[in-house]
């Protein structure tokens, strides 16, 4: 990783798992990192742990961010904007995986609402600060599960019909990759220097799997040759956020078999839905209407 002294970064869901490891690594390279989480006590604890494990390096700030509430997303973005004139790195990391059927404060199915809608709104709010930086980056976490979603049922994004936890997770991660690619196209059309990049961690043991029973989880992990720890799963995200070879519109994942584990490289994960520009446009229009946010390119 390059020296990041003076760079300003936000990592969502940075109190645990991959987000924590990303925030720590950015801090160790000199960045001023905002640890954003929906629990302030956990965010403070994470910052203290990072300082204890890393010593004096960059800077750490704390931000209360509940991605399940569009009002709270706006409050976080407004408060951050009051104290900063630019943003160099935005890591849309926070996520929910296969919870019981539930909705966000705004009525969206929880996984779609947190994993995609909340991050869409956050990125829109912060785009002026990203544009004010020199070649800023937006890194959005997706998953190999995105390939399992054949499309998006726009009539079931608020649990109007049925709920399947794994299906909804795959849809949310498909939305994340469609967002990454469409944001990249629009940034380029607007001649912005901001890069939009996606990453996925492979098979990584983190708190994201808390809704999976331990017996079931260990059975799932037993199917894989390697299950990475959080620091290893963070590598594709860190590569996407900092490496000089990165270009907008790329998808970074591990280089091992089936991209389950390994070191960062361009992902080969793809599907007709992931590269469907008409679907990406439809999703973008839906998200703009749902959030009331329009990106100022």
N, C-alpha and C positions, 0 to 999 in steps of 0.2 A: 504494500500500500504506500502511496506517496505521502509526503508530509502534508498535513491538513491544518496547520496552524492558522488560526483566524477564520477558518471556514465555519459557517453556521448551519447546523443540521437539526432536523426534527425526526425522531423515530417514534412511530405510534406503537402502543403496546410494548414499551421498552422496559417494563418492570420485570419481565420474565422471558425465558426461552430464547428464541432467535433474536427478538427485538432487544433483549438485554445484551446479548453478545455483540450485536451490531453497534449499539450505543457505546459499549465499552471500548470496542476496537476503534471507533471514530474518535472517541475521547483520548485514547492512548496515542493517537497520531496528531493530537493538537486541536481538534475541532471543538467548538462550543456547541454542545449537544443538549437539546431539550428532550428530557425523558417524559413522554406523554403517556398517561394511563388514566383509567376511569376510577382508580382508587388512589387518592393522594398519599395515604400512609404507605402503600406499597411502592409508589413512585419515589418517595423520600428514602425508603429503605434501600431501593435499588441504587440510587445515587450514592448512598453511603457505602454500599458494598463495592461499587465501581471504584470509588476513591481509595478504599482500603486495599483492593486488589491491584490497583494500578499506580497509586501514588499521585503526585502532582503532574498533570499533563495539560489537557485543554481546559475546558470549562463545562460545568454541568448546571442545567436549569431544570425546573420542574413545571409541568403543565397538566392541569386536570382536563381530560378529554374523554367524553363519553360519545363514542361514534354511533350509538343507538339513538341519539337525539340530535336532530339537525339544529335545534336552538343551542345546544351545548357545543356543537362543532363551531358554530358562528362565534360564540363567546370565546372559545379557545383561540380561534384565528384572530379575532379582534384584539385580544389581550397580547398575543404574540406580536402582532403588527404594531402595536403601540410602543413596544420596546426594541424593535429591530427594523432596520431599513432595507434588509435583503435576506434571502434564504438561499443557501447554496445546495443543500441536499434535503430532500423530503423522502422519507422511507415510509411508504404505506404498508406497514407490517401487521398491525393488529388484526386478529381474526377470531372467528368462532367456528367450531367444527362439530357437526351432528348433535346439537342440543335437542332437548324435547321441543315439540312445536311451541313456538313463542314468537312474539312480534316486538319490533322496536317501538319507541315512543311515538313514532310517526306512522305506525301500522304496517311496516314492511316485515316480511318473514325475516327472522333475526339474522341468519347467515347472509342473505342478500343485502339486508340493511346495513350491517356492520362491515362486512368484507368489501362491499362495493359502494353502496349509496353514500355512506358516511365519508369514505375516502374520496369519492367524486366531489362531494361538496367541499371537503377540506382543501383539496387541490385547487378548486375554483377560487376559494377565498384567498389562498396564498399565492396565486399566480402572479399578481403584481410584484410581490417580493422575489419570486423566482426569476422573473424577467429583469429585476434590478441587479441580479448577480451576474457574474461572468461565467457563462456556460453552466448553469445550475442543472441538477438532475432530479427527476421524479422516478423513484423506484417503487414499483407496485408488486406485492407478493401474490403470485398465482400458485398453481399446483399442477402436477401431472393429471390430477382429477379433472381438469378442464377438458381433456380429450374425451371424457365419458359423457359429456352433456351434448346431445345432438342439436340443441337449440335452446331458446328461452321462451317459456310460456308466459307472455306478458299479462295473461289473465289470472295468474296464480302467484304473483309475487307478494301478495298480502294474505296468503293462505286462504284464498277464496274457495278453493276446491279441495285438494288433497295435500298431504304432507308426507314426504319421504326424505328422511334426514340426509342420506347419502346423495340423493338426486339434487336436493337443494344446495348441498355443499358444492357439488360439481358445477351447478349453474352459477353460483356466486363466483367461483374461480374462473369460469368461462367469461363472466362479465368483467372480471379484473383484467384478463388478457385482451379482450376486445377494447376495453377502456385504454389500456396502454398503447395499443396499435393506433386507435383513432386519435388519441391525444397527440401521438407522434406525427400523424399526418397533418393535423391542424396546426401544430407548432411549426412544422416546416412550411406550410402554406403561408403562415404569418411571419415567416423569416425570423422566428424566435431562436435564440441560442440555447434554450432549455431542451434537455434530452429527456425523453420518456422511455423507460426501460422496464422490463419485467424480469422477475427472478423466481425460481422455486428451489426449495431446500433439499429435495429428495426425501428419503425416508429418515425422519429425525425424531428422536424422543424428546417431546416437550410437553408443557402444560396444555397445549392445544388439544391433546387427546383426553382431557379430563372427563369428557362425557362418555368415553368408552370404558366399559368394565375392565378391571385389571386382567382377568382371565382371558377375555376376548382380545384385549390389546396384545397380550403376550402371544396369543395364537396368531394374530395378524403379523406381528414382528417376526415370528418364527419362519414365515414364508420367505424372508429376505436374507441374503447372505450377510449383509452389513446393515446395521441400524446405527445411524450417526448420533452423536451428542449435539447439543445445541450449538456449540462453538463451530463444529464442522458444518452444520446446516446453515450457518450464517455466511459461509464463504461466498456462495453465489451472489447474495445480496450485497456484500461488501465489494465484490468485484464489479458488479453493476453500478455501484454508487461512486467508485473511485478510480477504476482502471482507465488509463489513457486511450486504450484501444476501443472503448465502447462507442457505439453509434446509436442514435435514436432508433426505436422500433425493434430492438433486439430482445431476445428472451434467453436468460442465462440459467443454467442448471448444472448439476454434477456430471462429470465425464465418464462415470462408470456404467456398467451394463444396465440398460433400461433407465438410466439416470437416477438410480436409487441412492447412490453414494459416489463420492469422488471429489475432484477439484473442479473449479468453475470453468465452463466452456459454453459455447452457443448451444442452446437446447434444440433437440430434434423433435420435441413434442409438437405436434400439429394435428389439426383436424379441419374438415371443411367449415365447421362452425367457427373455429378460432380465427380463420382468415376471411370470413364472410363480411365484406365491407358494408353491404346493405344491412345486415344484422347489427353491425357496429353502429351505423348511423341511426337505426331504430332505437337501439339501447341508449345512445347519447341523447336523442330527442326525449325519450322517456325520462331519463335522469334529470335533464334540464327542467322539465315540467314538474317532476316529483320533488325536486329540491328548491325550485325557484332560482337556481343559479345558472348564470351564463358566463362562459369563459371569455375574458377580455384579451383576445389575441392581438 
